[in-house]
């Protein structure tokens, strides 16, 4: 995977797509998926893309032109924090709609037409650097998905976080699937089998603060497609404390396909372990159906202590069997570990 990415970077450089320093946000795409990315790593922007076109978007299906997170509440964000041990209570988060918090310093934001890298530092209340967080967006090995390598580095001279899950990370989004924003069908799968998942729910309007309490809009844990409703997905993760100078990394995915089948095939191909999937409401538009046409969107995670999508137990199995997805051979990605 690393070798393939290195080759891709060389090809981009040869094609003239040298990394550029951005002021605040950018739009990238791989021909299938288009993302609007802010400098601090969260989605939902109004920005000029690599072709010089001004666009407002979160996650867009290039073929249909439909978006999944921008049309309604632009609630998409992330947060990192420490629970227990040294620097307990230090956290910072960014969300374009539900608000920001903590002390987050932008170190750099570089991008090409198809990649973006955000690097920020989290400080405590005294201006001391505690964590450095990198979100590295690049086309995955499947055209329907963008990969995002998330790495969290301990910038202190001591172990930070306590217990077995002292390093916390949250990602949250409000799904608004066009052409029926505010009326979508949403599911979450794999969380029950993933060791690092602390909590999942359908509350896409929640704060991105990883130290705030669990919250939901009626559904928690793993659940099959529910709706139509104006809801989203929230994921809370807990990882082992970080020793001085060490880094922990995992991978997330954003993607879109023309069906539930296609989207799940893509998640299985990259070895995603935990995910949310959403499609528009058949009752609100004649162009939508329960097969996930005209577009299905997904957000997934790899390296969080779970098993691949195609091997996930109930309640996901029954949903995926109904769409003929059993037996997809997953191309497992190398799991991320402390280094």
KEDREN-996168 format. One line per field, with one value per residue (C-alpha): residue number from 1; residue in one letter; x, z, y negated. Coordinates in nm, 3 decimals. Example, Ala and Ser with C-alpha at 12.3 -4.5 7.8 and 13.67 -1.06 7.14 Angstrom:
// residues 2
resi	1,2;
resn	A,S;
xx	1.230,1.367;
zz	0.780,0.714;
yy	0.450,0.106;
//
This chain:
// residues 339
resi	1,2,3,4,5,6,7,8,9,10,11,12,13,14,15,16,17,18,19,20,21,22,23,24,25,26,27,28,29,30,31,32,33,34,35,36,37,38,39,40,41,42,43,44,45,46,47,48,49,50,51,52,53,54,55,56,57,58,59,60,61,62,63,64,65,66,67,68,69,70,71,72,73,74,75,76,77,78,79,80,81,82,83,84,85,86,87,88,89,90,91,92,93,94,95,96,97,98,99,100,101,102,103,104,105,106,107,108,109,110,111,112,113,114,115,116,117,118,119,120,121,122,123,124,125,126,127,128,129,130,131,132,133,134,135,136,137,138,139,140,141,142,143,144,145,146,147,148,149,150,151,152,153,154,155,156,157,158,159,160,161,162,163,164,165,166,167,168,169,170,171,172,173,174,175,176,177,178,179,180,181,182,183,184,185,186,187,188,189,190,191,192,193,194,195,196,197,198,199,200,201,202,203,204,205,206,207,208,209,210,211,212,213,214,215,216,217,218,219,220,221,222,223,224,225,226,227,228,229,230,231,232,233,234,235,236,237,238,239,240,241,242,243,244,245,246,247,248,249,250,251,252,253,254,255,256,257,258,259,260,261,262,263,264,265,266,267,268,269,270,271,272,273,274,275,276,277,278,279,280,281,282,283,284,285,286,287,288,289,290,291,292,293,294,295,296,297,298,299,300,301,302,303,304,305,306,307,308,309,310,311,312,313,314,315,316,317,318,319,320,321,322,323,324,325,326,327,328,329,330,331,332,333,334,335,336,337,338,339;
resn	X,X,X,X,X,X,X,X,X,X,X,X,X,X,X,X,X,X,X,X,X,X,X,X,X,X,X,X,X,X,X,X,X,X,X,X,X,X,X,X,X,X,X,X,X,X,X,X,X,X,X,X,X,X,X,X,X,X,X,X,X,X,X,X,X,X,X,X,X,X,X,X,X,X,X,X,X,X,X,X,X,X,X,X,X,X,X,X,X,X,X,X,X,X,X,X,X,X,X,X,X,X,X,X,X,X,X,X,X,X,X,X,X,X,X,X,X,X,X,X,X,X,X,X,X,X,X,X,X,X,X,X,X,X,X,X,X,X,X,X,X,X,X,X,X,X,X,X,X,X,X,X,X,X,X,X,X,X,X,X,X,X,X,X,X,X,X,X,X,X,X,X,X,X,X,X,X,X,X,X,X,X,X,X,X,X,X,X,X,X,X,X,X,X,X,X,X,X,X,X,X,X,X,X,X,X,X,X,X,X,X,X,X,X,X,X,X,X,X,X,X,X,X,X,X,X,X,X,X,X,X,X,X,X,X,X,X,X,X,X,X,X,X,X,X,X,X,X,X,X,X,X,X,X,X,X,X,X,X,X,X,X,X,X,X,X,X,X,X,X,X,X,X,X,X,X,X,X,X,X,X,X,X,X,X,X,X,X,X,X,X,X,X,X,X,X,X,X,X,X,X,X,X,X,X,X,X,X,X,X,X,X,X,X,X,X,X,X,X,X,X,X,X,X,X,X,X,X,X,X,X,X,X,X,X,X,X,X,X;
xx	0.000,0.280,0.468,0.158,0.108,0.474,0.433,0.115,0.297,0.573,0.317,0.140,0.469,0.550,0.204,0.269,0.053,0.314,0.181,0.061,0.019,-0.347,-0.492,-0.803,-0.967,-0.965,-1.160,-1.005,-1.135,-1.029,-1.286,-1.547,-1.546,-1.510,-1.431,-1.436,-1.165,-1.087,-0.731,-0.779,-0.904,-1.284,-1.516,-1.776,-1.632,-1.690,-1.358,-1.186,-1.083,-0.771,-0.934,-1.010,-1.384,-1.555,-1.765,-1.951,-1.946,-1.875,-1.874,-1.995,-2.069,-1.900,-2.124,-2.458,-2.343,-2.522,-2.371,-2.400,-2.305,-2.318,-2.687,-2.832,-2.641,-2.273,-2.207,-1.889,-1.593,-1.338,-1.179,-0.893,-0.838,-0.682,-0.867,-0.676,-0.301,-0.080,-0.253,-0.595,-0.872,-0.672,-0.878,-0.953,-1.212,-1.330,-1.676,-1.802,-2.149,-2.159,-1.861,-1.489,-1.310,-0.973,-0.643,-0.555,-0.264,-0.247,0.104,0.048,-0.214,-0.087,-0.278,-0.279,-0.579,-0.637,-0.463,-0.462,-0.259,-0.357,-0.116,-0.221,-0.087,-0.307,-0.193,-0.287,-0.407,-0.049,0.056,0.247,0.238,0.072,-0.043,0.021,-0.257,-0.219,-0.505,-0.363,-0.630,-0.545,-0.723,-0.752,-0.696,-1.067,-1.206,-1.521,-1.328,-1.088,-0.848,-0.744,-0.444,-0.491,-0.178,-0.160,0.183,0.273,0.470,0.552,0.825,0.587,0.319,-0.017,-0.362,-0.458,-0.612,-0.659,-0.838,-0.689,-0.629,-0.968,-1.082,-1.431,-1.565,-1.921,-2.131,-2.487,-2.590,-2.796,-2.815,-2.927,-3.171,-3.361,-3.157,-3.315,-3.469,-3.213,-3.171,-2.865,-2.690,-2.383,-2.196,-1.890,-1.871,-1.985,-1.692,-1.422,-1.214,-1.139,-1.499,-1.639,-1.973,-2.163,-2.495,-2.700,-2.654,-2.479,-2.553,-2.341,-2.031,-1.701,-1.552,-1.419,-1.450,-1.818,-2.071,-2.248,-2.552,-2.797,-3.115,-3.276,-3.018,-2.691,-2.445,-2.480,-2.810,-2.938,-3.080,-3.319,-3.526,-3.633,-3.502,-3.262,-2.983,-2.619,-2.333,-2.111,-1.806,-1.610,-1.278,-1.045,-0.682,-0.397,-0.198,0.087,0.442,0.672,0.738,0.534,0.267,-0.056,-0.220,-0.533,-0.721,-1.062,-1.252,-1.503,-1.680,-1.973,-2.114,-2.433,-2.572,-2.549,-2.390,-2.122,-2.050,-2.014,-1.794,-1.565,-1.553,-1.474,-1.202,-1.007,-1.063,-1.280,-1.384,-1.640,-1.864,-2.176,-2.367,-2.652,-2.876,-3.166,-3.534,-3.745,-4.057,-3.938,-3.800,-3.884,-3.513,-3.430,-3.475,-3.372,-3.092,-2.921,-2.971,-2.882,-2.604,-2.502,-2.242,-2.020,-1.770,-1.545,-1.248,-0.960,-0.710,-0.956,-0.957,-1.236,-1.286,-1.347,-1.695,-1.767,-1.691,-1.895,-2.171,-2.533,-2.706,-2.504,-2.488,-2.860,-2.862,-2.565,-2.689,-3.007,-2.803,-2.595,-2.271,-2.173,-1.852,-1.675,-1.302,-1.155,-0.812,-0.692,-0.485,-0.191,-0.317,-0.170,0.013,0.211,0.559;
zz	0.000,0.095,-0.224,-0.438,-0.273,-0.333,-0.702,-0.714,-0.564,-0.823,-1.104,-0.968,-0.956,-1.314,-1.423,-1.267,-0.957,-0.707,-0.353,-0.278,0.048,0.105,0.304,0.445,0.235,-0.094,-0.313,-0.433,-0.637,-0.794,-1.076,-0.870,-0.528,-0.468,-0.121,0.026,0.295,0.547,0.654,0.992,0.837,0.859,0.554,0.412,0.229,-0.030,-0.214,-0.551,-0.671,-0.860,-1.191,-1.071,-1.024,-0.715,-0.546,-0.219,-0.100,0.156,-0.012,-0.372,-0.621,-0.935,-1.173,-1.025,-0.884,-0.558,-0.220,0.111,0.387,0.260,0.164,0.516,0.840,0.747,1.053,0.989,1.217,1.435,1.775,1.975,2.350,2.651,2.933,3.247,3.303,3.214,3.043,3.116,2.992,2.709,2.389,2.075,1.801,1.478,1.317,1.051,1.209,1.567,1.681,1.763,2.092,2.259,2.139,1.791,1.599,1.222,1.127,0.755,0.491,0.150,-0.143,-0.507,-0.733,-0.572,-0.231,0.084,0.406,0.723,1.020,1.348,1.703,2.012,2.311,2.678,2.859,2.913,2.546,2.570,2.264,2.360,2.043,1.672,1.444,1.070,0.828,0.495,0.222,-0.094,-0.347,-0.204,-0.396,-0.487,-0.705,-0.492,-0.179,-0.055,0.218,0.507,0.713,1.061,1.278,1.635,1.783,2.146,2.154,2.527,2.721,2.916,2.845,2.785,2.848,3.107,3.131,2.816,2.612,2.724,2.373,2.234,1.880,1.757,1.403,1.346,1.041,0.954,0.647,0.399,0.092,-0.227,-0.398,-0.065,0.196,0.543,0.449,0.428,0.533,0.754,0.899,1.118,1.118,1.265,1.585,1.805,1.695,1.704,2.021,1.994,1.941,2.258,2.123,1.798,1.727,1.460,1.609,1.334,1.510,1.817,1.921,1.781,2.133,2.202,2.578,2.569,2.668,2.440,2.260,2.009,1.810,1.883,1.758,1.915,1.844,1.516,1.332,0.985,0.752,0.944,0.810,0.644,0.887,0.919,1.104,1.070,1.232,1.538,1.620,1.948,1.963,2.254,2.200,2.432,2.599,2.392,2.521,2.486,2.120,1.983,1.711,1.669,1.326,1.164,0.839,0.756,0.427,0.253,-0.056,-0.290,-0.536,-0.737,-0.502,-0.161,-0.331,-0.496,-0.179,0.035,-0.225,-0.205,0.177,0.168,-0.093,0.125,0.443,0.634,0.977,1.096,0.882,0.829,0.502,0.378,0.076,-0.023,0.053,-0.199,-0.051,-0.125,-0.478,-0.766,-0.852,-0.516,-0.421,-0.149,-0.366,-0.303,-0.643,-0.768,-0.510,-0.180,0.046,0.318,0.587,0.725,0.949,0.933,1.207,1.496,1.633,1.421,1.134,0.766,0.657,0.479,0.793,1.030,1.229,1.281,1.232,0.925,0.776,0.702,0.540,0.320,0.230,0.106,-0.143,-0.254,-0.091,0.095,-0.025,-0.140,-0.109,0.105,0.024,0.376,0.436,0.671,1.017,1.178,1.512,1.750,1.631;
yy	0.000,-0.239,-0.149,-0.214,-0.552,-0.645,-0.562,-0.774,-1.074,-1.044,-1.030,-1.338,-1.526,-1.426,-1.542,-1.881,-1.839,-1.957,-2.006,-2.359,-2.544,-2.626,-2.911,-2.745,-2.472,-2.284,-2.039,-1.713,-1.419,-1.090,-1.097,-0.908,-1.076,-1.450,-1.590,-1.941,-1.954,-2.225,-2.303,-2.135,-1.810,-1.822,-1.820,-2.062,-2.360,-2.626,-2.629,-2.634,-2.289,-2.185,-2.280,-2.633,-2.568,-2.713,-2.444,-2.390,-2.031,-1.766,-1.422,-1.426,-1.149,-1.285,-1.087,-1.204,-1.540,-1.456,-1.540,-1.356,-1.602,-1.960,-2.024,-2.049,-2.090,-2.100,-1.887,-1.689,-1.691,-1.520,-1.552,-1.403,-1.397,-1.228,-1.053,-0.963,-0.968,-1.262,-1.553,-1.405,-1.630,-1.786,-1.777,-1.976,-1.939,-2.097,-2.083,-2.325,-2.345,-2.215,-2.419,-2.410,-2.373,-2.332,-2.474,-2.352,-2.506,-2.458,-2.343,-2.290,-2.215,-2.103,-1.959,-1.854,-1.797,-1.456,-1.464,-1.676,-1.663,-1.849,-1.865,-2.027,-2.042,-2.011,-2.218,-2.224,-2.535,-2.654,-2.649,-2.321,-2.094,-1.764,-1.584,-1.626,-1.498,-1.435,-1.362,-1.242,-1.217,-1.018,-0.790,-0.439,-0.116,-0.118,-0.399,-0.430,-0.527,-0.790,-0.679,-0.903,-0.798,-0.943,-0.957,-1.087,-1.162,-1.223,-1.549,-1.531,-1.356,-1.130,-0.871,-1.040,-0.897,-0.637,-0.292,-0.085,-0.353,-0.684,-0.814,-0.919,-1.004,-1.098,-1.139,-1.260,-1.351,-1.445,-1.248,-1.456,-1.237,-1.409,-1.408,-1.372,-1.560,-1.543,-1.206,-0.928,-0.567,-0.511,-0.207,-0.146,0.184,0.351,0.148,0.432,0.647,0.378,0.363,-0.009,-0.123,-0.279,-0.401,-0.454,-0.622,-0.799,-1.149,-1.341,-1.671,-1.592,-1.781,-1.653,-1.672,-1.319,-1.369,-1.466,-1.203,-0.951,-1.089,-0.948,-1.015,-0.681,-0.432,-0.317,-0.039,0.150,0.112,0.196,-0.069,-0.296,-0.585,-0.790,-1.049,-1.340,-1.164,-1.066,-0.877,-0.919,-0.707,-0.716,-0.529,-0.455,-0.356,-0.263,-0.542,-0.684,-0.662,-0.964,-1.047,-0.753,-0.762,-0.568,-0.547,-0.407,-0.466,-0.607,-0.600,-0.826,-0.701,-0.669,-0.416,-0.374,-0.106,0.058,0.358,0.149,-0.047,0.264,0.433,0.130,0.137,0.508,0.456,0.212,0.414,0.164,0.292,0.037,-0.182,-0.387,-0.368,-0.588,-0.631,-0.856,-0.791,-0.594,-0.749,-1.102,-1.065,-0.834,-0.814,-0.648,-0.283,-0.041,0.097,-0.235,-0.397,-0.651,-0.685,-0.529,-0.689,-0.542,-0.628,-0.355,-0.272,-0.025,0.060,0.019,0.372,0.519,0.762,0.693,0.584,0.913,1.112,0.894,1.075,0.965,0.729,0.636,0.985,1.005,0.663,0.745,1.093,0.930,0.732,1.028,0.919,1.235,1.392,1.077,1.135,0.858,0.722,0.672,0.366,0.380,0.290,-0.020,0.014,-0.199,-0.272;
//
